[in-house]
Amino acid sequence: MTDSSSAIQLPPERILEIAGARLGELGGEWHLEPGPLLKGPGSTGVRIGVPHSDSYRHVDLEFWLNVDRADSMIADCSSGFAADPDEAARQAVAAWVDTTACVAIELAEGRGRLATHFPPDSEGGFPGWHTIVGSVVSWGGGVTSKAKQQWFVETSPWAALAPVIATGLDRDFLNGVRLFVGQSATYSECEVKVNGRLHAEATAALTGMNWPRTEQMSAARTFLLLVHPADTAANSQPQV
């Protein structure tokens, strides 16, 4: 086990190797190319994003639906909690794949295999946008470790937060929104990120919502992709 006080973040190539192995479990061939670029099926690929933390537990990743088109890039980040850098990266990548990457792949496939499609103004969707919502990933200890995950599933809080989140949507198509809640008796953290950037007003609104508070540490995260506005035909979005 590595001493966390002296641990350093893994090289980008190693993080992408871990991501490639995990993405390969979903199907398709993923291989590392110079850049570095994790090249996937068709035009897809994954690159390391602009770092938002110097912690070895934190990874910043960009999923590109088309590696030659900047408007197809979906940015997000994730963190692990292990003391060993390799294991922490595996945890962070696993949470990213199960939420963010699954949504991106679902958009490319369009089969409903990895995430759920919500038409505009449908229950569980994001009002005014065609929306793809991924899994809710949770972790923690004790009998209440899944409480926050269940709250996300049952309440779809992004629908109530939509008027606030909408102020941060700065792309005509493919706006990515990630919600995170983590809390214990001595710690609390909420985040709403839009296109990889913290949205302060939406974060404050999520913090004030009635999600389960627990004595032991638990956390949950999910990711939704706002594909195109309700008044825009699906075939008008950028071809990737």
TORLO-609158 format. One line per field, with one value per residue (C-alpha): residue number from 1; z, y, x. Coordinates in steps of 0.5 Angstrom, whole numbers. Layout:
BEGIN
num <- c(NUM / ...);
zz <- c(Z / ...);
yy <- c(Y / ...);
xx <- c(X / ...);
END
This chain:
BEGIN
num <- c(1 / 2 / 3 / 4 / 5 / 6 / 7 / 8 / 9 / 10 / 11 / 12 / 13 / 14 / 15 / 16 / 17 / 18 / 19 / 20 / 21 / 22 / 23 / 24 / 25 / 26 / 27 / 28 / 29 / 30 / 31 / 32 / 33 / 34 / 35 / 36 / 37 / 38 / 39 / 40 / 41 / 42 / 43 / 44 / 45 / 46 / 47 / 48 / 49 / 50 / 51 / 52 / 53 / 54 / 55 / 56 / 57 / 58 / 59 / 60 / 61 / 62 / 63 / 64 / 65 / 66 / 67 / 68 / 69 / 70 / 71 / 72 / 73 / 74 / 75 / 76 / 77 / 78 / 79 / 80 / 81 / 82 / 83 / 84 / 85 / 86 / 87 / 88 / 89 / 90 / 91 / 92 / 93 / 94 / 95 / 96 / 97 / 98 / 99 / 100 / 101 / 102 / 103 / 104 / 105 / 106 / 107 / 108 / 109 / 110 / 111 / 112 / 113 / 114 / 115 / 116 / 117 / 118 / 119 / 120 / 121 / 122 / 123 / 124 / 125 / 126 / 127 / 128 / 129 / 130 / 131 / 132 / 133 / 134 / 135 / 136 / 137 / 138 / 139 / 140 / 141 / 142 / 143 / 144 / 145 / 146 / 147 / 148 / 149 / 150 / 151 / 152 / 153 / 154 / 155 / 156 / 157 / 158 / 159 / 160 / 161 / 162 / 163 / 164 / 165 / 166 / 167 / 168 / 169 / 170 / 171 / 172 / 173 / 174 / 175 / 176 / 177 / 178 / 179 / 180 / 181 / 182 / 183 / 184 / 185 / 186 / 187 / 188 / 189 / 190 / 191 / 192 / 193 / 194 / 195 / 196 / 197 / 198 / 199 / 200 / 201 / 202 / 203 / 204 / 205 / 206 / 207 / 208 / 209 / 210 / 211 / 212 / 213 / 214 / 215 / 216 / 217 / 218 / 219 / 220 / 221 / 222 / 223 / 224 / 225 / 226 / 227 / 228 / 229 / 230 / 231 / 232 / 233 / 234 / 235 / 236 / 237 / 238 / 239 / 240);
zz <- c(0 / -2 / 3 / 1 / 3 / -2 / -7 / -14 / -20 / -25 / -32 / -37 / -41 / -35 / -33 / -41 / -40 / -34 / -38 / -44 / -40 / -37 / -43 / -47 / -42 / -45 / -52 / -58 / -59 / -55 / -56 / -54 / -59 / -59 / -56 / -52 / -54 / -53 / -59 / -59 / -64 / -70 / -69 / -61 / -57 / -50 / -48 / -41 / -40 / -36 / -29 / -24 / -18 / -16 / -12 / -15 / -13 / -18 / -26 / -31 / -38 / -44 / -48 / -56 / -60 / -66 / -65 / -70 / -68 / -61 / -61 / -60 / -53 / -47 / -41 / -34 / -28 / -22 / -16 / -12 / -5 / -5 / -2 / -7 / -14 / -19 / -15 / -14 / -21 / -22 / -18 / -21 / -28 / -26 / -23 / -30 / -34 / -31 / -31 / -36 / -41 / -42 / -43 / -49 / -52 / -51 / -56 / -61 / -61 / -60 / -57 / -50 / -48 / -43 / -41 / -41 / -46 / -44 / -49 / -47 / -41 / -40 / -32 / -31 / -36 / -37 / -39 / -46 / -48 / -51 / -45 / -44 / -37 / -34 / -28 / -21 / -18 / -10 / -5 / 3 / 9 / 13 / 12 / 9 / 4 / -2 / 1 / -4 / -10 / -8 / -8 / -14 / -18 / -14 / -15 / -21 / -18 / -25 / -27 / -21 / -22 / -29 / -29 / -25 / -29 / -36 / -34 / -35 / -42 / -46 / -52 / -57 / -57 / -52 / -46 / -40 / -33 / -27 / -20 / -14 / -7 / -1 / 6 / 13 / 20 / 19 / 12 / 6 / -1 / -7 / -14 / -20 / -26 / -33 / -39 / -34 / -30 / -23 / -23 / -17 / -17 / -19 / -13 / -8 / -10 / -10 / -3 / 0 / -3 / 2 / 0 / 5 / 11 / 14 / 20 / 16 / 9 / 3 / -4 / -10 / -17 / -24 / -31 / -36 / -43 / -46 / -53 / -57 / -55 / -55 / -61 / -65 / -70 / -68 / -74 / -74 / -68 / -70 / -74 / -70);
yy <- c(0 / 7 / 12 / 17 / 23 / 22 / 19 / 22 / 22 / 16 / 18 / 20 / 14 / 9 / 13 / 12 / 4 / 3 / 7 / 3 / -4 / -2 / 1 / -5 / -9 / -5 / -7 / -5 / -5 / 1 / 2 / 7 / 12 / 18 / 24 / 21 / 18 / 12 / 11 / 7 / 4 / 9 / 16 / 16 / 17 / 19 / 24 / 27 / 33 / 40 / 38 / 41 / 38 / 36 / 30 / 23 / 20 / 25 / 24 / 29 / 26 / 28 / 23 / 25 / 22 / 25 / 26 / 31 / 35 / 40 / 40 / 33 / 33 / 31 / 33 / 31 / 29 / 23 / 21 / 15 / 14 / 8 / 10 / 6 / 11 / 5 / 3 / 10 / 11 / 5 / 7 / 14 / 11 / 6 / 11 / 16 / 10 / 8 / 15 / 19 / 15 / 10 / 16 / 18 / 11 / 11 / 17 / 14 / 7 / 10 / 3 / 4 / -1 / 3 / 9 / 12 / 17 / 22 / 26 / 33 / 35 / 27 / 25 / 24 / 28 / 35 / 40 / 43 / 38 / 31 / 28 / 22 / 20 / 15 / 10 / 13 / 11 / 10 / 8 / 9 / 5 / 3 / 1 / 8 / 7 / 7 / 12 / 18 / 13 / 12 / 19 / 21 / 15 / 17 / 24 / 26 / 32 / 35 / 36 / 41 / 44 / 45 / 53 / 54 / 49 / 52 / 59 / 55 / 51 / 55 / 50 / 49 / 41 / 36 / 40 / 35 / 36 / 32 / 32 / 29 / 29 / 27 / 27 / 24 / 27 / 31 / 32 / 35 / 36 / 38 / 39 / 41 / 41 / 44 / 42 / 40 / 47 / 48 / 52 / 55 / 57 / 50 / 47 / 52 / 49 / 42 / 43 / 46 / 40 / 34 / 29 / 24 / 26 / 20 / 19 / 15 / 17 / 16 / 19 / 19 / 21 / 21 / 25 / 27 / 29 / 34 / 33 / 38 / 43 / 41 / 45 / 43 / 37 / 31 / 31 / 38 / 36 / 36 / 30 / 26);
xx <- c(0 / 3 / 3 / -2 / 2 / 8 / 4 / 4 / -1 / -1 / 2 / -3 / -2 / -3 / -10 / -12 / -10 / -14 / -20 / -19 / -19 / -26 / -29 / -27 / -32 / -37 / -35 / -31 / -23 / -20 / -12 / -7 / -4 / 1 / -2 / -4 / -11 / -15 / -18 / -24 / -29 / -31 / -29 / -29 / -24 / -22 / -16 / -14 / -17 / -15 / -13 / -17 / -14 / -7 / -9 / -7 / -14 / -17 / -18 / -20 / -22 / -25 / -30 / -30 / -35 / -31 / -24 / -23 / -29 / -28 / -36 / -37 / -32 / -36 / -31 / -32 / -28 / -28 / -24 / -22 / -21 / -16 / -9 / -6 / -5 / -7 / -13 / -15 / -15 / -19 / -24 / -25 / -25 / -30 / -35 / -33 / -35 / -41 / -44 / -41 / -38 / -44 / -48 / -43 / -43 / -51 / -51 / -47 / -50 / -57 / -60 / -62 / -57 / -52 / -57 / -64 / -67 / -72 / -76 / -77 / -81 / -82 / -82 / -75 / -72 / -69 / -75 / -74 / -68 / -68 / -64 / -60 / -59 / -54 / -53 / -53 / -46 / -46 / -41 / -40 / -41 / -46 / -54 / -55 / -49 / -55 / -59 / -57 / -57 / -64 / -66 / -63 / -67 / -73 / -73 / -69 / -67 / -64 / -71 / -73 / -66 / -67 / -68 / -62 / -58 / -60 / -57 / -50 / -51 / -46 / -47 / -53 / -52 / -49 / -49 / -46 / -49 / -46 / -49 / -45 / -47 / -42 / -43 / -42 / -43 / -37 / -36 / -41 / -40 / -44 / -43 / -46 / -42 / -44 / -39 / -34 / -34 / -37 / -44 / -44 / -52 / -54 / -49 / -52 / -59 / -57 / -54 / -61 / -65 / -67 / -63 / -61 / -56 / -52 / -48 / -43 / -39 / -43 / -43 / -47 / -46 / -50 / -49 / -54 / -53 / -57 / -57 / -61 / -67 / -74 / -75 / -69 / -70 / -66 / -62 / -60 / -55 / -48 / -46 / -41);
END
